[in-house]
Amino acid sequence: MKQFTQLKKASELWDICGDFGEFDGDIRLNEATVSCMGDALYVCSEFKKDGDITSVTGKIKNISDKALTLTSVSYRFYFDGGEYDVYSQYNGWQNESMGEWQPLVTGVSVMGKSIRTAQSAVPFMCLWNRQSGRGTVFHMLPDSLWKMSAERLYKSGEVTYIEARTGVYEHNFSLLLYPGEEFEMPRIIYYTASNKTDMDCYKLHNFINSTYPRRKMPVIYNTWLCRFDKITYENVINQVPLAAQLGVEYFVIDAGWFGQGSEWTSSRGDWTENKTGTLCGRMKDIADEVRRYGMKFGFWIEMESADKSADIVKSHPEYFISGDVEFLDFSRDDVCEYMFETISGLIEKYGAEFIKFDFNADLYYDKKRSGFMKYFNGYTGLIKKLRASYPALYMENCSSGGARMELKNGLLFDSFWLSDNQSPFEGTRIFKDTILRIPPQWIECWAVIKGYKGYVYPGVEQEKIISVNDAAWDNAIEVKDSYLRGFLTGSPIGLSFDLTTISDTVFNSLKGFISDFKKDREFWLKANCRILTDTKDILVLQFSDECLCDLRILVFSGKVRQDAVTVFPIIGEDNYTVDNKEILCEDISQNGISVPIKGNYQCEFVNMKKRRK
């Protein structure tokens, strides 16, 4: 990739256009800062290198004496012409992080067109040079609608070059910038990769974990996938002592706690507890019982939208943007203040220390023509104000599964509700593909199971663990205990099922797994993850600390025709103990480690530690 120090003109680095024309001029370099002073604009970007990662931040300032209109804002990155592949991901409900490589013939573009920044596509792309066997990975932290592209362009004769762009999605973008006003350009992160399987995602994990460390990786109970919105006081209160015995730290009431009667959806936006249905106005009693058992209480809210029949829509229609539902206009200060007071009141009323923020609606057209930048500024400010006012509050981002699961929101929230499809099998696939662009510490994985007794084969009665195989129990599937534990490994642990339905055997297995997780939580808080093998039959994940002193390898089997698999872990130069048996570094590098496969749809665990001298 052509380095920024090789550039001469502003138009080689930035695509900035508006009613002033195309911004251009000579670039000034000052160490890692690139700037250009024009007649109407001053533009400055900083390239900060942190280990393997380069971060780019920038600003545009109107230095003229009149208002200007921006219609295009993006960065340009240049590569020599050659043979390239491009990786991108589709993202949708129950189909999160569906990625694929495609050859770069003319151009590939991905964009965020919705107010949900990771809906349909995610702000992540890898450009892979087939000739060198190296790639460049781009991540964008969007605070607006966004666009990323890679394009083959004509240079001269038969020669081409490749241009990658990251920036604001230009459709309907016409942002007014007043004299003296500054505009923050979207932040870009990029790095080189030598492994096409996982695109060296461990580099991103190390960077994020050192720069923005997680405060905690908790164990959470949530009511949603247990009974969806058909919660009752009796059912919920029965879960509390069992959740505490398992080691749950946060107990969360999901949708259905508010509204009037059974039609709670028509009351979205009012956030007043349902006195006649569901919990019968006893959520405070549940919160007190949760705390009595040593856990922290939380609730679900969808603060950004409201039903058209909600009282707040009728009393303050000016607060809302009309669409399929009513959207609170967070570009308004009074709206941000109203929602802050609403959430603060609920936190104080219930003593809540956890909030699940959901957002199940889409909005595509910004009447202010700012690419929803003004909306996101208000939304971001509100989340930061809640964080400052309630520093112990754990904030979970759901947004209909993964529809806002990207780096910018990850820095605002504590973790993501990965998907409503918590099948251990599809969930493992989603987790594996999501760590290409997000650290594992941010991704919650949920146990959604039922116990089934009475299965007899061959002539012996057995107990089965049945798990959801979609978002709504339309399909179910058996899951082995080892695979379930593998699925829950390396992430915040979620439980969302009727705890009274499982046997003592399954209960105690989960309890032991959670206890071991807590003992080892400091490792998981800082671990990176690599994908060593990813085939139809076998998935191998390696979690490790940054110095490769402590390694945990997970081998997931599908429908296999083998009794062992050879794994080549990424290791340091010293010898290791593998499950307490010392093995020379040279032996591991040359021969790998043979891991027995005990059957179909299992997970095997290998622990490796660098030998102490």
N, C-alpha and C positions, 0 to 999 in steps of 0.2 A: 504494500500500500504506500502511496506517495505521502510523505510526511508533511506536516503543516509548515515545517521550516523551509521546505522547498517551494512554497507558494509565493507568488509575487503580488497578485491582485485579489481584491476582496471577493470578486465574483468567482474565484477559484475555490474559495472555502465556504462562502455563504450564498444561498439563493434568497435574497431579500428584495422584494419588489413592492410597489405601491403607487399611489398617485404622483409620487416624486420620480417614478421611473424605476430602473434597476440600480440598486446600490452597488457602486464599484469605486475603485481607487486603489492607491498603493497601500500594501500591508506594512505595518510596523511590528517588529518582533522585539519583545523584551523578555528573555528567558522563555518561559512557557506561556506567555501571554501574547495573543495576536489581536491587533486593533487596527481600526481604520477610521479616520475623521473625514466625513464628507461635508457637503454644504448644508444638508438637512439632518443627517443622522451621525451619531457616533456609535460604532459597534465594537465590542470587545469580547473575546472568548479566552478562557483559560484552559489549557491542557495539563491536567495533573496526573502524574504517573505514580501509582502506588503498587509496587510489586509487579504483578503481571497485568494489572488493570490500568487503563487510561480513562479518566473521567473528563468530560468536556462540559463546561458551563459557560454561559454568555449572557450579555444584555444588549439591548438596543435602546438608545436614548435619543429623543427628539431634541435637537439643539437649535432648531429654527424658531421663528417667532409666530408660527401658525400651526394649527392642527394638521397632522398628516395621517394618511390611511395606509396600513399595512395589508397587503393581499397575499403575500407569500413569505414564509420564514422556514428555512431548512438549512442543514449542513450538507456539504458535498465531500465525498471521499473517493479517491481515484485509484484504480488498479490497472495494470497492464492488460491488454487483450489476451485472451487465451481460452482454455476450456474450463468452464465453471459450472458448479451446481449451487442451487440455492435451497436452504431449508427454512420453512416457515410452519406455523401451527394454526389450525382452525380451533376455535374455542366456542362451545355451546353447551347447553344444559344436557347433562349425561354424556357429553362427548368432549370433555375438557382436554385440551392440549393434544389434539390429534395432529401429529407432525408428519412431514414427508419431504424428501429431496426431489428437486426437479431440475433438469438442465436449463442453464441460462442461454437461451437462443436470442431473444430480443430483449425482453424485460419481464421482471416479476415485481408486482406491487402488492403490499398488504396495508390495510388502513383500519383505523378505529373510527367508525362513522356514528357511533352511539354514545350517549352519555355514560354508558357502562363501558369503560375503557378497554376491557379485554373481551368484549362480545364479538363473536365471529372471527376475529383475528387478534393476535397478541403482539405487543410491541417488541419483537425479538426476531432476529434474522441472522443466518450464517451464510457467508459467501465462501465457497470451497473451491480452491484451485486444484483441479485433478492432476495437473502436471507436477506440482510441487508437493502435493499431499498435505497442504496446509490450508487453514481457513481463518477467516476473520469473523468474530462474533460481535454483533451489535445488539445492544439493549437500549431502549428508550424509556425514560421516566415521564410519562405524559401528564401534563396539566391542562390538556385541551384535547379535541379531536386530533388524531395524529396519522402520519403516513410514513412508511418505509419502503424503499424500492432499490432494486439493482437493475441496471440497464446497460446493454451493449450499444455503444455509440460509434459512429464513423469518425475516423481521425484523418486519414489520407491514403490514397491508393487502395490497397487491400487491408490496411492496418486499422484495427479498432482499439478502443479502450473501454474499461468498465467504470461506470459511475454509480456509487451507492449514495442514497439520500435518506436523511432522517429529519423529520420536522413536523410542522403543523399541517393537517389536512386542509388543502386550500379551498375545497368546495364551500361556498357561502361564507368564506372568511374575509372580513373587511373590518379590521380593528382600527379604531380611531385612537391616535396617540397625540396627546396634547403637548404644547411646548414644555420642556423640562421633564416630561413623563418618561419613565423607563419601562421596558418590557423584558421580562425574564425569558430567555430562550429555553426550550426544553433541554433537559440534561441527557447526555448520551454517555454510555459506557461501552467500551470495546476492548477486545483482546484477541490474540492469535491462538489458534488451536491446532494440535497435531493429531488428534484422535477424532475420527469422523463419527464414531459410535456415540460419544457423549459430549463432543465439542469442548473438552476440557472444562466441564462445568464446575469442577472443584475449585478452579481459580476464582470464579464468581462467589462460590460459597465462602472461601477463605477471606476474600475482600469484604463481603457483607458481614461476616461473623466478627471480623476484627474492627470494622469501622462502625457498624450498627449492631452491637451484640444484643441478643434476645434477653429480656429480663427473666423469663421463665419458660418452661415447657410443661404445662400443667396436665392433669388428668381431669377430664370434663364429663359430666353427665348432662344430656340434653333430652327433653321429652319428645322432640319432633318425630323421629323415626321409630319411636315406641308406639304412640297412638295418634300421631299427626295432630290435628287440631281437636280431636275428641278426648281431651284430657278431662279428668274429674279430680276433685280433691282427694277422694279415697285412693284412686290409682296412684296419684303422684306421691301422696304421703307414705304409701307402702314402699316406694322406691328408696326413700331417704335413708333408713338405717342400713339397707343392703349396700347402697352406694358408698356410705361411709366405711363399711366393713371392707369393701374392695379397695379403698384408698383414693376415692374421688376427692378432688379438691374444690371444684366448682360445680354447683348444681343449678341448671339453667331451665327456666320455663320458656318454651318456644311459643309460636303463634297460637292464638285462641284464648289468651288470658284477658283480653280487653273486649269492649263492644257492648252491644245490647242483645240479650238473648243468644240464640244460636247463630244469628247472622252477623258475626263479628267482622266479616270482611267489609261490610258497608260502613263500619266505624273506623276504618284505617285513617289515621290522621288525628283522631281525638285522644287516643291513648288513655282512656279511662277504664278502670277495671270492670269486668263483667260481673254484675251483682246477682244475676238470675241464672246464668248458664255456666257451663264448664266448672270453674273453681268456686262458684257461688260467693265471690267476694272474699275469699279466704287466702289470697296470695300472701298477705302479710303473715298469716299463721304458718304457711309453708316456709317462708323465709326465716321465721324465728326457729322452726324445727330444724331446718338445714343448718343454721348456726349452732343450735344446741348439739348437733352431732359433729361439730368441728369443721364443717365445710362452709364455703362462701356462696352467696346467692347471686343469681343473675337472671336476666330476662331478655326476650327478643323484641326488636322494634324495627320498623321499616320507615325511618324518619323522613325520607325524601319524597314520599308520595302519599296521596290521600284519596279516598273514595269521593266521588262527586257529591254524595249525600252526607258526608261528614259535617259536623257542626262547624268546624273551623273553616271549611270551604265556604259555608253560607255566611259566616260572620266576617271573614277576611278574604274575600275573593281576590283582592289585590296581591295577596301573598303567593298566588299560584300561577303556573303556566299550564294551560289546558292541553291535554293529549288524550290518550286512551284512559288515563287516570289524571288526577291533578298532581302536578309536580311543584313542590315548594321551590321558589325562586331564590336560591342561595346567593345570587348576586346582590340581593338587598340586605342591608345591615339589620333592618327590623325583623326580617325573617330568621336570620342567624340568631338574633337575640331571643326571639320567640322560641325557637327549637332548643336553644341552650337552657332556657328556663324550664321548658317542658321536661327535658331529660334530667336536669338537675333535680326537679321536683320528684321524679320517679326514683332516682337514686336515693334521695333522702328518705322518701316514704318507705321503701322496702329495704333500706340498708344494702343496696346492691353493690357488688364489687366486680360484676361481669355484665357486659352488654354484647349481644349478638346483633350486629347491624346488617340488615338484609335490604335488597333492592331488586324487586321482581318486575321492573318496567323499563321500557326503552324510550328514549327521546332522541330524535335525529336532527331536528331543525332548531338552530339557535336564532331567535328573532333579533338578538343583539349582534349577531354576525361575528362573534368573538371565538367561534369554535368551542363554546361553553367554557372558555377560559375564566370569565368573570364568575360563572357558576362554581367552577372548581376552586377558585381562590376563596370564595366564601365557605364552601364545604370544608376545605382544608383548614381554614382558620377556625371553624367550629370544632373540628376534631382536636386540633391542638389546644384550644381553650378548655375542652373537657379534660384532656390529658393534664394540663397545668392545674386545673381545679381539683381533679381527683387522681393524683399520681398513682394510687394503688389500683385504679380501675383497669381491669383486663378487657380489651376491646377486640372482638372477633369480627372479621369481615366475611360476610357470606355472599351478598350480591348474586343471588340465584345460582349458587355453586361457584363457578370460577369466573364470572363475568367482570369482575374487577381484580382478578388475581394477577397482579403485575407489580413491579418493583416500587413504583411510587406509592401505591396503596399499602404495600408491605412495610414501608417505612413509617406510615401513619398508624397502622394497626399492629396488634400483637401476633395474630396468626389468621390463616384463611380456612374457612369451611371448604374443603377441597371440591366436593361434589355431593349432590343428593343421591347419586348412585354409589353406595358404599359396599358394593360387592367386593369381597377381598380380591377377586381376580381382576375385574375391570379397574378397581381402585388401585391395585398394584401397578397396572399399566398407566393409569393417570398419574400416579405418584412418580413413576420412573420417567415419564416424559415431561412432567412439570419441573423436576429438579434440573433440567437443562437450562432453566431460566429463573429459578427461585430456590433459595436454600431450603433443605429439608426441615429445618426448625420452624419454618413458617407454615408448614402444610399439615393440617390435622387429618388423621386417619381414624375412622370410627368403626367400632365393633357393633354390628347390627345383626343379632342372632336370636335363635330360639332353640330350645332343647327338644329332641325327639327321641322318645323311648319306644321300645317294642319292635325295633327292626330285627329280623331274624334271618341271618345268613352266615355261614351255611349251617343251619340248625342251632346257632348260638345267638342268644338275644344280645343286641348291641345298642349303645346309645349313639346318636348322631348329633352333630352341631349343624343346624340349618341356618343359612345366611341369606339375606336379601341379594338378589341378582339384578336389581334395577333400583329405581328411586321410590317405588310404591308397593313393593311386595307383589307385583303382578307375576313375577318370576322368583323362584327360590332355588337354592342350590346347597348341597352339602359342602362344608369346608372342614378340612382337617385342622386340629389344634395347632400344629406347627406352622401351617400356612397362615392362619389367623394371627399368630404371634409375629410372624415375619412381616405381614402387612402393617401391623401396628408399631413396628420397630423404626426408630429414628425420627419420630414425629411426636407432636403433642397427641396424647391418647384420648380418644373420645368413646363414650359408651352411650348408646341410644337404643335401648330395648327394655322389655319388661324383665327386670332382674329376678322376679319371682318364678320365672318359667324355666330356669336352667338348673341342672343338677348340682349337687355339692362338688362333684368331680370337675365340672366345667368352671364353677364358681371359684374353686380353690386354685385352678390353673391360672385363671385371669388374675386372681389376687396375688399369686406368686410372681407372675409376669410384671404386674404394676409395681410390686415391691422391689424387684430387681431393677426396673427402670429408674425408680427414684434413687436407689443407691448409686446408680451410674449416670445420673442426670447431668452432672458436670461435663462428662464426655460428650453426651448427645447435644448439649447446648452449643458446643464449639466444633462439632464434627463436620467435615465435608463428605461428599459422596461421589463416587465414580461408578460408571457402568462398565463392568469388565466384559460381560457377555450379554448379548440380547438377540436371541433367536426364538423361533417358534416354540422350541421345547424347553429352553433353559434361559433364565435371567439371573445374572450374578451382580450383586451390588457390593461395593466396598465402602464402608464408612471408616474414616480415620481422622486422627488429629493432624494438624498441619505438618508436623515434623515426621510423620509416618512411624511413630513409636508405638501406637496403639491402633490395631486394625480389627474391625468386626466385618466378617464376610457373610453375606446371606445368599444362599443358592436356592432359587425357586424353580421347581420342576413343573412342567406341564404334563402332557401325555407322552411319556418317555419310553424308549426301548433300550435303556442302558442302566447299569447298576452303579455307575460312578461317573463323575465329570472331573476333568483336570482344569484347575483354576490357576491362572498366573496373576497373583496380586501385584499391585504396585508397591514396592518396598524401598527401604533405605539400603545402606551398604553394610549394615551389621547383621549378625545372625538373629534369628527369631525363635521364640517358643511358640509352637502351634498347638493349641489346646494342651499346654503345659509340657510339650515335648520339643526339645531343641532341634532345630533344623538349620543347616548352614545356608547363608545367603546365596551362595553359588548354586546349591541344590534347588532352591526355590526358583531362582531365575532360569535355570536350565530345564528343570523337570516339572516345575509347578507343584501344586498340591492336589492330591487325589481326594475328592470329597464323595463319600458314598451317597447314592440316591436310594432312598428307602421306599420309593413308590411314586405314583402319580400325584401331582398337586400337593406336594409337600414343600417344606422349607427347611434346609439344613443350615446350621450356624457354625462358623469357624471363628475362634478368637485367636488373634496373633499379637504378641508383644515383643518389642525389640529387647534382646537379651541385655541385661545389665552387666557392665564390665566390672 
